[in-house]
């Protein structure tokens, strides 16, 4: 039951996300940070499959750093958002490695080839584990000297929109309605954090399996940083065996 949401205020952008790492009916941890610092003035908050979320956000982070290393200037927030969208779109349209082998070698020979190269999967000819589309939804927030704060909405099918507020996950059913009612342009930081807290309380009280903990981060002229945690439970320490 993931929840990621954010908004733009007067000179800043704020992003909040739940911190639960879950699979099926199991909660693995409740302090997973799903908001990554891309560079000094950018944040990327992601929801989706855990492996895709971690791998893709790290991939974007390293490429943003590589661009700055090569060119001596950082990407703007808009450029970073368009690069992210482009990588999602590329992965969405690529064929799997197994399918390319099959088209060239024939399916029977490809079975042996994939097995020999340790590429075998139970359903190897489908869009396998090699270039699967990333099941990741992203809110990318940043601050630029020329344009100020901005927030970009990027979903798993590579749609890109610049927005003033946005949300992903089951929590979006509640956080979007709260923000529609209380959000206004030019919000102060105190007003924005109060609105974020309203969204968190609504999610906790209305969602049937609500995540207990949230992390809040902001980006403004002073940079991207963690603002606060909203915790209702902490991870229990492991009890040593007797």
Secondary structure, 3 states (H helix, E strand, C coil): CCEEEEEECCCEEEEEEECCEEECCEEEECCCCCEEEEECCEEEEEEECHHHHHHHHHHHHHHHHHHHHHHCCCCCHHHHHHHHHHHHHHHHHCCCHHHHHHHHHCHHHHHHHHHHCCCCCCCCCCCCCCCCCCCEEEEEEEEECCCEEEEEEECCCCCEEEECEEEEECCHHHHHHHHHHHCCCCCCHHHHHHHHHHHHHHHHHHCCCCCCCEEEEEEECCEEEEEEEECCCCCCCCCCCC
